[in-house]
Amino acid sequence: MEATTDKYTINSDPVFFIKKTISNHYEININQIESKTRIRKIVQARQLIMFFTKKFTSLTLVKIGKKIGGKEHSTVLYSLRTVKNLSETNRLYKEDVSNIYKKLKEVFKYGIQTKLLL
């Protein structure tokens, strides 16, 4: 069973699906997420993409960084820590993370293969 959403499949690129889900949630486009901009809304969306990519795939930090605008592995690690810390200290942010998690989990829970051999 291959899950589909709009015109792309999760199996073909789970990272793209995560990017699309989060960019839709924050009403920004994927090009902005992959840019070098440091606007808070975009940075937080980028951090969440890294966080959920780590959670739902087996990609290494280096591969996650490459798929999200060519970021370094240390940036990915920083993003993972930032999402965790903000979730623990900011109730609204935690709710946002929880809502996105529910959307993603609903799709990934059906045994969808998310491990990419890149």
Secondary structure, 3 states (H helix, E strand, C coil): CCCEECCEECCCCHHHHHHHHHHHHHCCCHHHHHCCCCCHHHHHHHHHHHHHHHHHCCCCHHHHHHHCCCCCHHHHHHHHHHHHHHHHHCHHHHHHHHHHHHHHHHHHCCCCCCCCCC
